[in-house]
């Protein structure tokens, strides 16, 4: 036993020192004929980035540059008198095209020109442009395949309702799991990795790893969430054989995915830039020296003008899995205005990488065919995505996205960045992505601070940015409870208006779907589930707006079998619409004067200061109903019949995810769903005192489910005493 234990300890100590992973080796050294002290091993990080480990070069004579070319006779010929006409000079590690200085056993990173990939070339060389001679070089192997993220399939379902969509190894330290589901009932469950041929208990440094938030505690349940997990510093997916959800206490594997051998993925960005051996100095491709301005205590913008283009770095403390950050030029030359603004929206695409998308905002609404906050390439904008050179990194809660665009693009949806004259007005935001990976309504505050809302982009370099605060774990926010409205034979009127979606504790918590930031209120309640009887005609009094030119205030009501609705955005799909009537005429949808439930100014300020509502009832108490001058409701008559499915949805015809479920019965149930609290309301607020058992249209009442449960227990006790 002692001998076995000794062997185990030796194995453990030998694996704790992680062998650095630099990517896929292209070539060791600089060819058979070298000069000026050239040394180093060259690796592909991805298809357009290489790094050289242990690079040395004496820097003399001045004029040395890196070349990529296609004529192999130049690749390793010292003293050649002419330059390969196919060759391209690539930027030095500092990101410019100045001659190489002296390097002594350093690690450097090089980026290829925009739009070009490593396999466009056949060799890499160091060449002196002053004396037109080659100092050394080597061929890129034929059939070379650069590292890229690798899809390794879904998790195997074994226990506790573990399922997932695609699992992708993004780089050697990062894994993405789409649509993860787990019931959360495992008593000692963790994300778990190992090096054995089968999933079993591991010895450190293998075993449990932190979750997507960096927490090391027992994991909770997941209901279709996309997550990204980063390995600890001493682990790499290139050395692992599997990833799983694993219960340590009961040594049970809930679901796993195996990792292929000879994994060809990029090295992690922070690891790729890290020192690998004692005494080795590390340099990476530094961005040009940049201006920087804080937009809020959560968001910063850096920039540098380069000839006829401008390079940006947008950095924000955001939720990588759900949020976007945006920056750009105001829609007005004289003030801060989102409408007609030209912005770039940056976010991290789960399973892929950083995204930076060109947007033009025609109205304060989610993107639809008639406009809104839409990418330039959308149908409504008809422009182009003029953003290039996109790079991204996420570390310690801060997402950094670098991108470029021309000062003037020629696109009618792009504004000009001016490097002379007065400062230009800017706009910015942080908010959630919707299910289309497009912007939803931004958060009411992104930690705004008081700064000038103009920037002179051609100014001398000034960095005014402090360090961004690392995102900290906050206390969980309570979810709003679902409500149910019942329509009976003698109570059939429902009033629908627009209102606040309640952020993550409202629409998202109730449906699992990200909303734009507004939603339907029925009889003054946020997206209740409706219960209707076939053969009964119900009146839906619609107050969602009538002006189709103002997408932010135009929300026709309709009934559909699509959980998200928004038929205008998805025409041609298999969606079914269940028609109603207006003034006796059949219609797919109905519009009516605009009314919106809004938070009072005092409530808005309180939420910006961190106020958290514990219930929807408390949230509703801080609201008032605001109707436009032309407001008058339109009665939309809907009669479910034998062809109406048991479950449909009331939604907005032009925008996705504003409404929720309609349950249809031959006979209404005599009891409400036991899993929820029924609540009734009128336009003035919520009635939480009634003891009726169901909500009856506009004259509905509520039941306190917990009181009912206590009453039932009391009755059981009485019966038990009577029996015994």
Beta strands, then each sheet from edge to edge (+ up, - down):
strand 1: 24-28
strand 2: 39-46
strand 3: 49-57
strand 4: 64-69
strand 5: 88-90
strand 6: 103-111
strand 7: 123-128
strand 8: 133-139
strand 9: 150-153
strand 10: 167-171
strand 11: 174-182
strand 12: 189-194
strand 13: 207-209
strand 14: 222-230
strand 15: 242-247
strand 16: 252-258
strand 17: 281-282
strand 18: 291-294
strand 19: 299-306
strand 20: 309-317
strand 21: 323-329
strand 22: 342-348
strand 23: 354-361
strand 24: 373-375
strand 25: 388-395
strand 26: 398-406
strand 27: 424-433
strand 28: 439-442
strand 29: 454-455
strand 30: 484-486
strand 31: 493-500
strand 32: 518-522
strand 33: 525-526
strand 34: 529-533
strand 35: 537-543
strand 36: 557-560
strand 37: 577-578
strand 38: 580-582
strand 39: 585-587
strand 40: 595-599
strand 41: 623-627
strand 42: 634-639
strand 43: 647-652
strand 44: 661-665
strand 45: 680-682
strand 46: 685-687
sheet 1: 1+ 2- 3+ 6- 17-
sheet 2: 5+ 4- 7+ 8-
sheet 3: 9+ 10- 11+ 14-
sheet 4: 13+ 12- 15+ 16-
sheet 5: 18+ 19- 20+ 26- 25+
sheet 6: 24+ 23- 22+ 21- 27+ 28-
sheet 7: 24+ 23- 22+ 21- 27+ 29-
sheet 8: 30+ 34+ 44+ 43- 36+ 37-
sheet 9: 33+ 32- 31+ 35+ 42-
sheet 10: 33+ 32- 31+ 40+ 41-
sheet 11: 38+ 39-
sheet 12: 45+ 46-
end
